[in-house]
């Protein structure tokens, strides 16, 4: 069949569907959005600032951890006997490092060997820690701390680890020692710079004399950061509490 003549298809209409659509095709009254170069630049700047802040925070934390590890190593090597946990407070750390001045540094250690017993815990706080220019030492304005020796540890030391001796508080610097049928008092005294003595009193009985001769002992607190010294002793519900302090001394003695 021939449609060349009399066809209903207008001659001026093209069947070429590949021709691009006119602007705003299908979106009457809504022009195409154009990207704003200034806005794009602002977004890029914001992302860059966020990335920089994240990097600085990570660097701050890494630097803090390195410094804390160094303080812990120095405390252990100075004679503490165990590696303490160290925390440098304050944010940001990097500004303190740049000034070589740390406002506050805390230390904590557990099960510290001290002769016939272990000190259950030692906690200390240093304020005004000034690092030298070589970053291999520091001086401390003030440092205070406490140490706890449990009554169980004292009882084990009194009985040679047998566990037959029970110890309880009996006053500010007094202990009550129970060993089976025998009950004795024991005095706690500081007999040296960092030396503590526990001496069972002899009440005149045969068993009391035996306990006195076998049970009395002393222990020496190991070397402490900044050369802290024992300043006082007291008994609490948990055990024997020692307080320490030092001022204007090198961190590592």
DAHUNOR-V56434 format. One record per backbone hydrogen bond with DSSP energy under -0.5 kcal/mol. NH is the residue of the N-H (numbers start at 1). CO is the residue of the C=O. If there is no record, write none. Layout:
NH;CO
NH;CO
This chain:
3;1
10;8
13;10
14;12
17;15
19;16
25;22
27;24
30;27
31;29
37;35
40;36
41;37
42;38
43;39
44;40
45;41
46;42
47;43
48;44
49;45
50;46
51;47
52;48
53;49
54;50
55;51
56;52
57;53
58;54
59;55
60;56
61;57
62;58
63;59
64;60
65;61
66;62
67;63
68;64
69;65
70;66
71;67
72;68
73;69
74;70
75;71
76;72
77;73
78;74
79;76
80;75
81;76
84;82
85;108
86;84
87;106
89;87
89;104
96;92
97;93
98;94
99;95
100;96
100;97
101;96
102;129
103;101
105;126
106;87
107;124
108;85
109;122
111;120
112;119
113;111
114;117
117;114
119;112
120;118
120;148
121;148
122;109
123;146
124;107
125;144
126;105
127;142
128;103
129;102
130;128
130;139
131;100
131;129
132;137
135;132
139;130
140;249
141;127
141;128
142;127
143;246
144;125
145;244
146;123
147;242
148;121
149;240
150;148
151;238
154;150
155;151
156;152
157;153
158;154
159;155
160;157
161;156
162;159
166;164
166;178
168;176
170;174
174;171
175;186
176;168
177;175
177;184
178;166
178;176
179;177
179;182
182;179
184;177
186;175
187;199
188;173
189;187
189;197
191;189
191;195
192;195
196;219
197;189
198;217
199;187
199;197
200;198
201;185
203;201
209;205
210;206
211;207
212;208
213;209
214;210
215;211
216;212
217;198
219;196
221;194
223;79
226;251
227;224
228;225
229;245
230;193
231;243
232;243
234;241
235;172
236;239
240;149
241;234
242;147
242;240
243;232
244;145
245;229
246;143
248;140
248;141
249;140
251;138
253;251
